[in-house]
Each structure stands twice: as structure tokens, then as C-alpha cells.
């Protein structure tokens, strides 16, 4: 069976500012993030 195993690295948001709303409904944001040395293990398998 084909299988891929990946690490999804963690991060924490130190600051989050919502700057405004776009015409498409999304928001402009400004963020300060820090990566951390924890992770989730993601395994993707092909179903035959």
C-alpha cells in the first residue's frame, strides 16, 4: 500500500490584528507567529 507520513509542525500566534474586510468577504490580517518543536504526524494512504 502506498503511504506518505508527514510532520505537521506546530505554531503559536503571538498577535493577530484584523485590518479590514475585503470585497470578497475575506479579511486582511497581520499576524506574529512562532514555530514550536511539537507536531502532529499525518499519514496519508491510498485506498485500493
Kinemage of the C-alpha trace (Angstrom):
@kinemage 1
@onewidth
@group {chain A} dominant
@subgroup {mainchain}
@vectorlist {calphas} color= white
{ca unk a 1} P 0.000 0.000 0.000
{ca unk a 2} L 1.357 3.451 -0.911
{ca unk a 3} L 1.728 5.645 2.154
{ca unk a 4} L 3.095 9.108 2.959
{ca unk a 5} L 3.978 10.153 6.512
{ca unk a 6} L 4.482 13.860 7.256
{ca unk a 7} L 5.003 16.110 10.262
{ca unk a 8} L 2.533 18.999 10.654
{ca unk a 9} L 4.674 21.393 12.694
{ca unk a 10} L 3.069 23.446 15.449
{ca unk a 11} L 2.929 27.221 15.820
{ca unk a 12} L 1.508 29.738 18.232
{ca unk a 13} L 0.010 33.087 17.342
{ca unk a 14} L 1.542 35.813 19.473
{ca unk a 15} L -0.529 38.607 17.928
{ca unk a 16} L -3.429 38.819 15.496
{ca unk a 17} L -4.878 42.080 14.162
{ca unk a 18} L -7.856 42.167 11.804
{ca unk a 19} L -7.124 45.111 9.499
{ca unk a 20} L -10.279 45.216 7.413
{ca unk a 21} L -12.700 43.322 5.245
{ca unk a 22} L -12.190 42.727 1.542
{ca unk a 23} L -14.896 42.909 -1.114
{ca unk a 24} L -14.755 39.091 -1.420
{ca unk a 25} L -15.710 38.599 2.261
{ca unk a 26} L -12.236 37.653 3.493
{ca unk a 27} L -10.314 39.804 5.980
{ca unk a 28} L -6.851 41.337 5.800
{ca unk a 29} L -4.885 40.322 8.881
{ca unk a 30} L -1.478 40.982 10.411
{ca unk a 31} L -0.014 38.135 12.484
{ca unk a 32} L 3.056 37.403 14.548
{ca unk a 33} L 3.649 33.647 14.755
{ca unk a 34} L 6.311 31.496 16.366
{ca unk a 35} L 7.056 27.925 15.367
{ca unk a 36} L 7.412 25.382 18.166
{ca unk a 37} L 9.071 21.975 18.288
{ca unk a 38} L 5.877 19.932 18.602
{ca unk a 39} L 3.992 18.363 15.737
{ca unk a 40} L 1.192 16.064 14.651
{ca unk a 41} L 2.035 13.078 12.490
{ca unk a 42} L -0.109 12.925 9.350
{ca unk a 43} L -0.297 9.624 7.450
{ca unk a 44} L -1.919 9.546 4.015
{ca unk a 45} L -2.679 6.167 2.430
{ca unk a 46} L -4.006 5.260 -0.977
{ca unk a 47} L -7.134 3.148 -0.814
{ca unk a 48} L -7.235 0.431 -3.459
